[in-house]
Amino acid sequence: MATYEPKNILITGAAGFIASHVANRLVRSYPHYKIVVLDKLDYCSNLKNLNPSRPSPNFKFVKGDIASADLVNYLLITESIDTIMHFAAQTHVDNSFGNSFEFTKNNIYGTHVLLEACKVTGQIRRFIHVSTDEVYGETDEDAVVGNHEASQLLPTNPYSATKAGAEMLAMAYGRSYGLPVITTRGNNVYGPNQFPEKLIPKFILLAMRGLPLPIHGDGSNVRSYLYCEDVAEAFEVILHKGEVGHVYNIGTVKERRVIDVAKDICKLFGLDTEKVIRFVENRPFNDQRYFLDDQKLKRLGWAERTPWEEGLKKTIEWYTTNPDYWGDVTGALLPHPRMLMTPGVDERHNWTEEIKSLSSAVEATTTAPATSTQSTADAPQKPPYKFLIYGRTGWIGGLLGKICDKQGIPYEYGKGRLEERSQLLEDIRNVKPTHVFNAAGVTGRPNVDWCETHKQDTIRTNVVGTLNLADVCREQGLLMINYATGCIFEYDAKHPEGSGIGFKEEDTPNFTGSFYSKTKAMVSSLLFFLLSIDFLLLLSASLSLIISVLLLLNIAWRLISVMLIMVQVEELLRDYDNVCTLRVRMPISSDLSNPRNFITKIARYDKVVNIPNSMTILDELLPISIEMAKRDCRGIWNFTNPGVVSHNEILEMYKKYISPEFKWTNFTLEEQAKVIVAPRSNNELDASKLKAEFPELLSIKDSLIKYVFEPNRKVPAN
């Protein structure tokens, strides 16, 4: 792929939010490029945005309007411009409903003037036209694939209509006059320097002032947000690697509801969402969702780098450090901003008093009704948490309910099937949970051998159901605690038995010896493959010797194909930043009558292998998982007690505390393999991440004694 090298770049609208970050990045990173920036310094522009670049010798600022043909022609010629990055535009949707003609003038006419100047001078080698995801219109709520660059444009508001019109002009000049146009369409951008008419800076400034956060409608509208520096890098990549005539989406698949953005900001400011969030009249039309397919840009080498939590914290830090950066912006902080660009707006209007009136309205809605005889102090408070738990009949799911009862946490068990999206949504609507716990994985009845003969049931729940629930929870802005398995690793050369070197959360699973472990590590695409091949193999096994040869080839192909198409569930869940995956390993509880308890299992075997393993003491760790939900922990965690314990060590404890007459015999892994259907995973998981978060966490042997053997002691202590 050829790399384009510009010499003299004109950036329009460069004192605005996104363009200033792009300009500053190019000035800083490419001192041999000359960067000329043009901006009329409208209400949402600020020359201070360009302060990092102003001392640089390769930077030049020109104040002016792109609608001035003489000025634009003069700049292209005198500055020998060969590249244009066209950001200048009116962008706020609310304002477009109030004065759409201003948007037509800036976004369409201004672009037309710029394109005509390029045609006349004939010296432009790249024209990067900056558009928006809103030109695609509203994305279906249940769409799993975003709008790609060839999708139809269906704008729904005056702003997006003018941006679509500007795109058509740029495309026409590309086709008619050979202008080398590249178009970008981006998701919402946030970060330092953004004018506070936009959602995130508005909410931050309102929170800083102790004022309510107004949300249009019910706040269920979904948006995707990219941090400004990531977007600046995207434009750097497109400038150098983008192909003429192509469109590039600059997006992220990570989506958030507006109300969840407000809640995240409230959380960082320590505000009570029940008291601060205020629902107001919706826009004339408010698209429910914008969703982009970003694969084309990723193929050029770009990737989102800044996690939402990190970017939001950086943004808040900047606004709290620079509270007066934009001067008096109270007009922008209204639920429906009215800026001075709108005809008929009185500059002397007391915006502050209008905003404060919202505060009293919020207070009025949070007080007890006048007809109530109960005092505010005696009024029942809404509990801070409510859990929706899947896996009622399961071991972990049942224990979670008991823990919630003990802690006084309201909860309900989910009624829907995990693979049925509509049923999950109905559960969430009915329960209105703050967190969702998925303990519905199929682990075997009574052990993993069951999974070998019930593959459809296993994969339906462990793979399809888990991913479906994660996606629904993300759509609804809910954290999902997902109880997974640590039986996806096997001791190897880098993690030898007895070395104390455990598998970390970021390590790639290396064990697929049982179908249970496969379903915990693979996606649903494996289902059809395995079942269809199994059928063919059974059929071919009854045929001639020639077919038997084909059988062997099929087996070989099956193994190769499994390796090729295997994609771990955990890897897919990494894309869901609303999921906390807990790798449970050989679970043990104080209930020694439960046949799923690892101690109960091996105490009933005539022979056991003696090998050290990581294990999970549920009595200690399940309450920790609830605390992890409260702490908003996310990502993958090895959910085991630190250290390892061997089977013989456990049985020695069993003999010491429970039954002095207990006896057992050891056998090897090879001998074990002859009497079990599926191989068992043996490994040590590194629990240092969990230990760092919960320093009080006991080692596996100490936890066994405290939570399991001491409560069940039958042999008197010496």
C-alpha positions in Angstrom: 0.0 0.0 0.0 1.5 3.3 -1.1 1.9 6.0 1.6 0.8 9.5 0.8 3.2 12.3 1.9 1.7 15.8 1.9 3.7 19.0 2.0 1.3 21.9 2.7 -2.0 21.1 4.5 -5.0 23.3 4.9 -7.2 22.4 7.9 -10.6 24.1 8.0 -12.4 24.6 11.3 -9.1 24.0 13.0 -9.9 25.9 16.2 -12.9 23.6 16.8 -12.7 20.5 18.9 -11.8 17.6 16.7 -9.8 19.6 14.1 -7.6 21.2 16.8 -6.5 17.8 18.1 -5.7 16.7 14.6 -3.8 20.0 13.8 -1.8 19.8 17.0 -0.9 16.2 16.4 0.3 16.8 12.8 2.2 19.9 13.8 3.9 18.0 16.6 4.6 14.8 14.7 5.5 16.1 11.3 7.7 19.3 11.5 8.5 19.0 7.8 4.7 19.5 6.9 3.4 23.1 6.8 0.1 23.3 8.5 -2.2 26.2 7.6 -5.4 26.4 9.6 -8.5 28.4 8.7 -11.2 29.2 11.2 -13.8 32.0 11.5 -13.8 31.5 15.3 -17.4 30.9 15.7 -19.1 30.4 19.1 -17.8 26.8 19.4 -14.3 27.5 18.3 -11.4 28.7 20.5 -8.0 29.9 19.5 -6.7 28.5 22.8 -7.3 25.0 21.4 -4.3 25.6 19.1 -2.0 27.0 21.7 0.3 23.8 21.6 1.0 24.6 17.9 1.2 28.3 17.7 4.9 28.6 18.6 5.9 26.0 15.9 7.5 27.3 12.7 5.5 24.9 10.6 2.1 26.3 11.8 0.1 29.3 10.5 -3.3 30.5 11.6 -5.7 32.4 9.4 -9.0 33.8 10.6 -11.6 33.6 7.9 -14.7 31.9 6.6 -14.7 29.0 4.1 -17.7 30.7 2.4 -15.3 33.5 1.2 -14.3 32.3 -2.3 -11.6 35.0 -2.6 -9.9 34.1 0.7 -10.0 30.4 0.0 -8.5 30.8 -3.5 -5.8 33.1 -2.2 -4.8 30.7 0.5 -4.6 27.7 -1.9 -2.4 29.6 -4.2 -0.1 31.6 -1.9 0.4 28.7 0.5 0.8 26.1 -2.2 -1.7 23.9 -0.6 -1.7 20.3 -1.8 -3.9 18.7 0.9 -7.2 19.8 2.5 -8.7 18.4 5.7 -12.2 19.8 5.8 -13.6 19.9 9.3 -15.4 23.3 9.3 -19.1 22.8 10.0 -22.0 23.5 12.3 -22.4 20.3 14.2 -24.9 20.5 17.0 -28.2 18.8 16.3 -30.3 20.9 18.7 -29.2 24.1 17.0 -30.1 22.7 13.6 -33.7 22.4 14.7 -33.7 26.1 15.7 -31.8 27.6 12.7 -31.4 25.1 9.9 -30.6 27.8 7.3 -27.3 28.5 9.2 -26.4 24.8 8.8 -27.1 24.9 5.0 -25.0 28.0 4.7 -22.0 26.6 6.6 -22.1 22.9 5.8 -23.3 22.9 2.2 -22.5 26.3 0.7 -19.2 26.5 2.5 -18.2 23.1 1.3 -19.2 24.0 -2.2 -17.0 27.1 -2.2 -14.1 25.1 -1.0 -14.6 22.4 -3.7 -14.9 25.0 -6.4 -11.6 26.6 -5.3 -10.0 23.2 -5.5 -11.3 22.7 -9.1 -10.1 26.1 -10.2 -6.6 25.9 -8.8 -6.1 22.3 -9.8 -3.3 21.6 -7.3 -5.0 19.5 -4.7 -3.7 15.9 -4.3 -6.0 15.0 -1.3 -9.3 16.4 -0.2 -10.4 14.7 3.1 -14.0 15.5 3.7 -15.1 15.0 7.3 -18.7 13.8 7.7 -20.6 12.1 10.5 -22.2 8.7 11.4 -25.6 10.6 11.5 -25.8 10.6 7.7 -26.7 6.9 7.8 -29.8 7.7 9.9 -31.1 5.5 12.7 -29.7 2.0 13.1 -32.1 -0.8 14.0 -32.0 -1.6 17.7 -31.4 -5.3 17.1 -28.8 -4.9 14.4 -25.6 -6.8 15.2 -23.6 -5.5 12.3 -23.1 -1.7 11.9 -23.5 0.5 8.9 -20.7 -0.1 6.4 -19.3 2.6 4.1 -21.6 1.5 1.2 -24.8 1.7 3.3 -27.6 4.0 2.2 -27.7 7.6 3.5 -30.9 8.3 5.4 -30.4 11.5 7.5 -33.2 12.3 9.9 -32.4 15.9 11.1 -31.3 19.2 9.5 -27.7 18.8 10.6 -27.2 15.3 9.2 -29.1 16.3 6.0 -26.7 19.1 5.4 -23.7 16.8 6.0 -25.1 14.3 3.6 -25.6 17.1 1.0 -22.0 18.2 1.5 -20.9 14.6 0.9 -22.8 14.4 -2.3 -21.1 17.6 -3.6 -17.7 16.3 -2.7 -18.5 13.0 -4.4 -19.7 14.8 -7.5 -16.5 16.9 -7.7 -14.5 13.7 -7.4 -16.4 12.1 -10.3 -16.8 15.1 -12.5 -13.5 16.9 -12.0 -11.2 14.1 -10.7 -10.8 15.8 -7.3 -9.1 13.2 -5.1 -11.7 13.0 -2.4 -11.6 10.8 0.7 -14.6 10.9 3.1 -14.8 10.0 6.8 -17.9 9.3 8.9 -17.3 9.2 12.6 -19.0 8.3 15.8 -19.3 10.8 18.7 -16.0 12.2 20.0 -15.2 13.4 23.5 -12.3 14.8 25.4 -10.6 18.0 26.5 -11.4 21.3 24.8 -14.9 20.3 23.6 -17.5 23.1 23.6 -20.0 22.2 26.4 -23.1 22.1 24.2 -22.2 18.5 23.6 -23.4 15.8 26.0 -20.3 14.8 28.0 -18.7 18.3 28.6 -22.2 19.6 29.4 -22.8 17.0 32.0 -19.4 17.5 33.5 -19.8 21.2 33.9 -23.3 20.8 35.3 -22.0 18.2 37.8 -19.2 20.6 38.8 -21.7 23.3 39.5 -24.0 21.0 41.5 -26.8 21.4 38.9 -29.1 18.7 37.5 -28.2 16.7 34.4 -31.0 17.0 31.8 -31.6 13.9 29.7 -33.7 14.1 26.5 -36.6 11.6 26.6 -36.0 8.5 28.7 -32.2 8.3 28.1 -32.4 5.0 26.3 -30.8 6.4 23.1 -27.6 4.6 22.3 -24.4 6.2 21.2 -20.7 5.2 20.6 -18.0 7.4 21.9 -14.3 7.7 20.9 -11.6 9.6 22.8 -10.3 12.6 20.8 -6.7 11.5 20.6 -7.8 8.2 19.2 -9.7 10.0 16.5 -6.8 12.3 15.8 -4.7 9.2 15.2 -7.4 7.9 12.8 -7.2 11.0 10.7 -3.4 10.7 10.7 -3.7 7.2 9.3 -6.3 8.2 6.7 -4.2 11.1 5.6 -1.3 8.8 4.8 -2.9 5.5 3.9 -6.5 6.3 2.8 -7.4 5.6 -0.8 -8.8 8.3 -3.1 -12.5 7.8 -3.7 -13.1 5.7 -0.6 -15.1 6.3 2.6 -13.9 5.4 6.0 -15.9 4.9 9.1 -14.2 6.1 12.3 -16.1 4.2 15.0 -16.2 1.8 17.9 -18.5 -1.2 18.5 -18.7 -0.2 22.2 -22.0 1.5 22.8 -23.6 3.3 25.7 -27.0 4.7 26.5 -27.2 8.4 27.3 -28.5 7.6 30.8 -25.5 5.4 31.5 -23.1 8.2 30.4 -24.9 10.4 33.0 -24.6 7.7 35.6 -20.9 7.2 34.9 -20.2 10.9 35.3 -22.3 11.0 38.5 -20.3 8.1 39.9 -17.0 9.9 39.3 -18.3 13.0 41.0 -19.9 11.1 43.8 -23.4 12.3 43.0 -26.7 10.5 43.7 -28.2 9.8 40.3 -31.7 9.6 41.7 -31.4 13.3 42.8 -29.3 14.7 39.9 -30.6 13.2 36.7 -33.6 15.1 35.2 -35.6 13.8 32.3 -36.7 16.6 29.9 -38.6 16.9 26.7 -37.1 15.0 23.8 -35.8 16.5 20.6 -38.2 16.8 17.7 -36.6 13.6 16.5 -33.9 11.7 18.3 -32.3 8.8 16.6 -32.3 5.8 18.9 -29.0 4.4 17.8 -26.0 4.9 15.5 -23.8 1.9 14.9 -20.8 1.7 12.5 -18.8 -1.1 11.0 -15.2 0.0 11.6 -13.3 -2.9 9.9 -12.2 -1.0 6.8 -10.2 1.6 8.9 -8.8 -1.2 11.1 -7.4 -2.8 8.0 -5.3 0.4 7.5 -3.7 -0.2 10.9 -5.8 2.0 13.2 -7.4 0.8 16.4 -9.1 2.4 19.4 -6.7 2.7 22.3 -8.4 4.6 25.1 -10.9 2.7 27.3 -14.0 4.6 28.2 -13.2 4.8 31.9 -9.7 6.2 31.2 -10.9 8.7 28.7 -13.8 9.9 30.8 -11.4 10.5 33.8 -9.0 12.4 31.7 -11.8 14.6 30.3 -13.2 15.3 33.8 -9.7 16.2 35.1 -9.3 18.6 32.2 -12.6 20.4 32.8 -12.1 20.6 36.5 -8.6 22.1 35.9 -9.9 24.5 33.3 -13.4 25.5 34.5 -13.5 28.9 32.8 -11.8 27.9 29.6 -14.9 28.7 27.5 -16.1 31.7 29.6 -19.8 32.1 30.1 -21.4 29.0 28.6 -24.6 28.9 30.6 -26.7 29.1 27.5 -25.0 25.9 26.2 -25.9 24.1 29.5 -29.6 24.3 29.0 -31.5 21.0 28.2 -32.0 22.4 24.6 -29.1 24.8 24.0 -29.8 28.2 22.5 -26.6 29.9 21.3 -26.1 33.4 19.9 -25.9 32.0 16.4 -29.7 31.6 16.5 -31.7 34.6 15.4 -33.9 36.1 18.1 -31.8 35.0 21.1 -31.4 37.8 23.6 -27.8 38.2 24.7 -29.1 39.6 28.0 -31.2 36.5 28.8 -30.4 35.2 32.3 -29.4 31.6 31.4 -28.2 30.8 34.9 -31.6 31.4 36.5 -33.2 29.2 33.8 -30.8 26.4 34.6 -31.3 26.8 38.4 -35.1 26.4 37.9 -34.4 22.9 36.8 -32.7 22.3 40.1 -35.8 23.2 42.0 -37.9 21.1 39.7 -35.7 18.1 40.5 -36.0 18.7 44.2 -39.8 18.9 43.9 -39.9 15.5 42.3 -37.8 13.9 45.0 -39.9 15.0 47.9 -42.7 13.0 49.4 -46.2 13.8 48.1 -48.2 16.3 50.0 -50.9 13.8 50.8 -48.5 11.4 52.5 -48.5 11.3 56.3 -45.1 9.7 56.4 -42.1 11.9 57.1 -39.2 12.0 54.6 -36.9 10.5 57.2 -39.2 7.6 57.7 -39.9 7.0 54.0 -38.5 3.7 52.7 -35.3 4.2 50.7 -34.8 2.5 47.4 -32.1 -0.2 47.8 -28.9 0.6 46.0 -28.7 -2.8 44.4 -30.9 -5.3 42.8 -29.6 -8.5 41.2 -30.9 -10.5 38.3 -29.5 -14.1 38.6 -29.5 -16.8 36.0 -29.0 -20.4 37.1 -31.6 -20.8 39.8 -31.4 -24.6 39.8 -27.6 -24.6 39.6 -25.2 -24.9 42.5 -23.6 -21.4 42.2 -26.9 -19.8 41.3 -28.6 -21.3 44.4 -25.8 -20.2 46.7 -25.9 -16.6 45.3 -29.6 -16.4 46.3 -28.7 -17.5 49.8 -25.9 -14.9 50.1 -28.2 -12.1 48.8 -30.8 -13.2 51.5 -28.1 -13.0 54.1 -26.9 -9.6 53.0 -30.4 -8.2 52.5 -29.8 -7.6 48.7 -33.0 -7.7 46.6 -32.7 -10.2 43.8 -34.8 -12.3 41.4 -34.0 -15.3 39.3 -34.2 -14.9 35.5 -37.0 -16.8 33.8 -35.9 -16.4 30.2 -33.7 -18.8 28.3 -30.3 -17.4 27.7 -30.4 -18.0 23.9 -33.7 -16.1 23.6 -33.0 -12.4 23.4 -36.6 -11.3 23.7 -37.0 -13.3 26.9 -33.8 -11.7 28.4 -35.1 -8.2 27.6 -38.4 -9.0 29.2 -36.6 -10.2 32.4 -34.6 -7.0 32.6 -37.7 -4.8 32.0 -39.6 -6.7 34.8 -36.8 -6.9 37.3 -35.0 -3.6 36.6 -31.7 -4.9 38.0 -28.5 -3.0 38.7 -26.4 -6.0 38.0 -26.8 -9.4 36.2 -25.2 -12.6 37.4 -24.8 -15.5 34.9 -24.4 -18.8 36.8 -26.3 -20.8 34.2 -23.4 -22.6 32.6 -23.8 -26.3 31.9 -21.0 -28.1 33.8 -22.2 -31.7 33.8 -24.7 -33.9 35.6 -22.9 -35.0 37.8 -19.6 -34.3 36.0 -18.2 -33.2 32.6 -18.6 -36.6 31.1 -22.3 -35.8 30.7 -21.4 -32.9 28.3 -19.9 -35.4 25.9 -23.3 -36.9 25.1 -25.3 -33.7 25.4 -23.3 -31.4 23.1 -26.2 -29.3 21.8 -27.4 -28.5 25.3 -23.9 -27.7 26.5 -23.0 -25.3 23.6 -26.4 -23.7 23.6 -26.0 -22.5 27.2 -22.2 -22.1 27.5 -21.6 -20.3 24.2 -24.7 -18.9 22.6 -26.5 -18.1 25.8 -23.5 -16.4 27.5 -22.7 -14.2 24.5 -26.3 -13.4 24.0 -26.7 -12.3 27.7 -23.5 -10.3 27.5 -24.8 -8.4 24.5 -28.2 -7.7 26.0 -26.6 -6.5 29.2 -24.3 -4.2 27.3 -27.2 -2.8 25.3 -29.0 -2.1 28.6 -26.0 -0.7 30.3 -25.7 -3.4 32.9 -22.6 -5.1 34.4 -22.7 -8.8 34.0 -20.8 -11.1 36.4 -20.1 -14.3 34.4 -19.0 -17.4 36.2 -16.8 -19.2 33.7 -14.3 -22.0 34.2 -10.6 -22.3 34.8 -10.6 -25.8 33.2 -9.2 -24.3 30.0 -5.5 -24.7 30.8 -3.2 -27.6 31.2 0.3 -27.7 32.7 2.9 -27.1 30.0 6.6 -26.3 29.6 6.1 -22.6 30.6 3.8 -23.6 33.5 5.2 -26.9 34.8 3.5 -28.8 37.6 4.9 -27.8 41.0 6.7 -24.7 39.7 4.4 -22.1 41.3 4.1 -20.4 37.9 0.4 -20.1 37.2 -1.6 -19.2 34.1 -2.5 -15.5 34.1 -5.7 -13.9 32.9 -4.2 -12.8 29.6 -2.8 -16.3 28.7 -4.3 -18.2 25.8 -6.2 -21.4 26.9 -4.4 -24.5 25.9 -6.7 -27.3 27.0 -9.7 -28.6 25.0 -9.7 -32.2 26.2 -13.4 -32.2 27.1 -16.4 -30.9 25.2 -17.3 -28.8 28.3 -13.9 -27.0 28.2 -14.3 -26.5 24.4 -17.7 -24.8 24.8 -16.2 -22.6 27.5 -13.5 -21.6 25.0 -15.2 -21.7 21.6 -17.9 -19.8 19.8 -21.1 -21.1 18.4 -19.7 -21.5 14.9 -18.2 -24.8 16.2 -21.6 -26.3 16.9 -22.7 -26.9 13.4 -19.2 -28.1 12.4 -18.9 -30.7 15.2 -22.4 -32.0 14.9 -22.4 -32.3 11.2 -18.9 -34.0 11.1 -20.0 -36.4 13.9 -22.9 -37.5 11.8 -20.7 -38.0 8.7 -18.2 -40.0 10.7 -20.9 -42.3 12.2 -22.2 -42.9 8.7 -18.8 -43.5 7.2 -17.8 -45.9 10.0 -20.3 -48.5 8.6 -19.0 -48.4 5.1 -16.1 -50.1 3.3 -12.4 -50.0 3.9 -12.1 -47.2 1.3 -14.6 -45.1 3.3 -12.7 -46.0 6.4 -9.7 -44.3 4.9 -11.8 -41.3 4.2 -12.9 -41.5 7.9 -9.3 -41.0 8.9 -8.9 -38.1 6.6 -12.1 -36.6 8.0 -10.7 -37.0 11.5 -7.6 -35.2 10.5 -9.5 -32.5 8.8 -11.7 -32.2 11.9 -8.7 -31.6 14.1 -7.3 -29.0 11.7 -10.6 -27.3 11.3 -11.2 -27.1 15.0 -7.8 -25.4 15.4 -8.6 -23.0 12.6 -12.1 -21.9 13.6 -11.6 -22.0 17.4 -12.3 -18.6 18.9 -12.4 -18.4 22.6 -15.6 -17.2 24.3 -13.4 -15.2 26.7 -11.8 -13.5 23.7 -15.2 -12.5 22.5 -16.2 -11.3 25.9 -13.1 -9.1 26.1 -15.0 -6.9 23.6 -17.8 -6.5 26.1 -16.5 -4.0 28.6 -19.6 -4.6 30.7 -18.6 -8.2 31.6 -16.6 -9.4 34.6 -15.6 -13.0 33.8 -14.7 -15.1 36.9 -12.8 -18.4 36.2 -14.0 -20.9 38.8 -11.8 -23.9 39.3 -12.8 -27.2 40.9 -15.4 -25.6 43.2 -15.6 -26.6 46.9 -18.1 -25.6 49.5 -18.8 -26.4 53.1 -21.8 -28.5 52.0 -20.2 -31.9 51.7 -23.6 -33.5 50.8 -23.6 -31.8 47.5 -22.5 -34.3 44.8 -20.9 -31.4 42.7 -18.6 -30.5 45.6 -15.1 -31.6 44.5 -14.3 -33.0 47.9 -17.5 -35.0 47.9 -16.6 -36.4 44.4 -13.1 -37.6 45.2 -14.1 -38.9 48.6 -16.5 -41.3 46.8 -13.9 -42.5 44.3 -12.1 -45.8 44.8 -9.0 -44.4 43.1 -7.9 -40.8 42.6 -5.0 -39.2 40.8 -2.7 -37.1 43.0 -1.9 -33.9 41.2 -1.9 -30.3 42.5 -4.5 -27.9 41.2 -6.0 -24.4 41.8 -9.4 -24.6 43.4 -12.2 -22.2 44.4 -13.7 -22.2 47.9 -17.2 -20.9 47.2 -18.0 -20.0 50.8 -15.2 -17.4 50.6 -15.2 -16.4 47.0 -18.9 -16.1 46.1 -19.4 -13.2 48.6 -16.3 -11.6 47.0 -18.0 -11.9 43.6 -20.9 -9.8 44.9 -18.4 -7.3 46.2 -16.8 -7.2 42.8 -20.2 -6.3 41.3 -20.5 -3.4 43.8 -17.0 -2.3 42.9 -17.7 -2.4 39.2 -14.9 -4.9 38.5 -14.6 -5.8 34.8 -12.5 -8.0 32.6 -11.2 -11.5 33.2 -10.2 -12.8 36.7 -8.8 -16.1 37.9 -11.4 -16.7 40.6 -9.5 -19.2 42.8 -7.8 -19.1 46.1 -4.0 -18.4 45.8 -1.8 -21.5 45.6 -2.5 -25.1 44.8 -3.5 -28.2 46.7 -3.2 -31.8 45.7 -5.9 -34.4 45.8 -4.0 -36.4 48.4 -3.6 -33.3 50.6 -7.4 -32.7 50.5 -8.1 -36.4 51.4 -5.6 -36.2 54.2 -7.6 -33.2 55.6 -10.8 -35.2 55.1 -9.3 -38.0 57.1 -8.1 -35.7 59.8 -11.3 -33.7 60.3 -14.1 -36.0 59.0 -13.3 -39.7 58.9 -10.1 -41.1 60.5 -10.8 -44.5 58.9 -11.0 -43.1 55.3 -8.7 -44.8 52.8 -8.0 -44.3 49.2 -5.7 -45.5 46.4 -3.9 -43.4 43.8 -3.6 -44.2 40.1 -1.9 -42.4 37.2 -3.4 -40.0 34.7 -3.0 -42.8 32.1 -4.9 -45.2 34.2 -7.6 -42.6 34.9 -8.0 -42.0 31.1 -9.2 -45.5 30.7 -12.2 -45.1 33.0 -13.4 -41.6 32.1 -15.0 -40.3 29.0 -13.3 -36.9 28.8 -9.8 -35.9 30.0 -9.6 -33.6 33.0 -7.8 -30.3 33.1 -5.0 -29.9 35.6 -3.4 -26.5 36.2 -2.4 -23.7 38.5 -4.0 -20.3 38.0 -2.3 -17.1 39.0 -4.6 -15.5 41.6 -2.4 -12.4 42.2 -4.8 -10.0 40.5 -7.7 -11.1 42.7 -5.4 -11.1 45.8 -4.4 -7.5 45.0 -8.0 -6.4 44.9 -8.9 -8.4 48.0 -5.8 -8.7 50.2 -7.8 -10.6 52.9 -8.3 -13.6 50.5 -6.9 -16.8 52.1 -4.7 -19.3 50.4 -6.3 -22.5 49.2 -5.2 -24.6 52.2 -6.1 -22.0 54.8 -9.5 -21.4 53.2 -10.2 -25.2 53.1 -9.6 -25.4 56.8 -11.6 -22.3 57.7 -14.6 -22.6 55.5 -14.9 -26.4 54.8 -13.2 -28.7 57.3 -13.6 -26.8 60.6 -17.3 -26.3 60.1 -17.7 -30.0 59.3 -15.3 -31.3 61.9 -16.3 -34.7 63.3 -13.0 -35.6 64.8 -12.4 -33.7 68.1 -9.4 -31.4 68.1 -6.4 -32.4 70.1 
